[in-house]
Amino acid sequence: MAEIQVAKVPRAKSQGYKRSLYARVCYFYPQYNLKQASELSQRDVVLLLKTADQIEALRMLNLTQISAAPHTKKGAGVKKLTEHFKKVAKNG
């Protein structure tokens, strides 16, 4: 009788990329673990990461404005920034 050996299946290159995406989801949304993130649809993963990137970009923009505001002419940037954050806080 012939002996058959099992061949190893090469690992897909994109698998590491997918795990990286799932890890990003877990970083921004701690309620998910890797297993739960991998069970989400690709559409949901992309939406979660896009939203997290937008929130992070807005946060960095706010921090940049905060650090630049005191250096504006007569501190006008501080007043403008204060009014902006008051509106944001009032609207939710």
SVG drawing of the C-alpha trace seen along z (x, -y; Angstrom):
<svg xmlns="http://www.w3.org/2000/svg" viewBox="-27 -92 32 94">
<polyline fill="none" stroke="black" stroke-width="0.4" points="0.0,0.0 1.3,-3.5 2.1,-5.9 0.8,-9.4 2.4,-12.3 0.5,-15.5 1.8,-18.6 1.9,-21.8 -0.4,-24.5 1.6,-27.8 0.3,-30.6 -1.5,-33.4 0.4,-36.7 -2.8,-38.6 -3.5,-36.6 -0.9,-38.7 -2.5,-41.9 -6.0,-40.8 -4.7,-40.0 -3.1,-43.5 -6.5,-45.0 -8.2,-43.0 -5.5,-44.1 -6.3,-47.8 -10.0,-47.1 -9.1,-45.7 -6.9,-48.7 -9.5,-51.3 -12.5,-49.2 -11.3,-47.3 -14.6,-45.5 -13.5,-43.2 -10.9,-40.6 -9.1,-39.2 -11.5,-36.3 -14.6,-38.5 -13.0,-41.0 -12.2,-38.3 -15.8,-37.2 -17.0,-40.7 -17.7,-41.3 -15.1,-43.1 -17.5,-45.9 -17.9,-46.4 -14.1,-46.2 -13.5,-48.9 -16.3,-51.1 -14.9,-50.8 -11.4,-51.6 -12.4,-54.5 -14.4,-56.0 -11.5,-55.5 -9.2,-57.2 -11.5,-60.2 -11.9,-60.6 -8.1,-60.3 -7.5,-62.9 -10.0,-65.3 -8.3,-64.8 -4.9,-65.6 -6.3,-68.7 -7.7,-69.9 -4.4,-69.4 -2.6,-71.2 -5.0,-74.2 -4.6,-74.2 -0.8,-74.3 -0.9,-77.1 -3.6,-79.3 -1.4,-81.1 1.0,-82.2 -1.7,-84.0 -1.9,-87.8 -3.1,-89.1 -4.3,-85.6 -7.2,-85.7 -6.8,-82.0 -7.4,-81.1 -10.7,-83.0 -11.7,-81.4 -10.8,-78.0 -12.7,-78.4 -15.8,-79.4 -15.4,-76.4 -15.2,-74.0 -18.1,-75.6 -20.2,-75.0 -19.1,-71.4 -19.8,-70.8 -23.2,-72.4 -24.2,-70.4 -23.3,-67.1"/>
</svg>
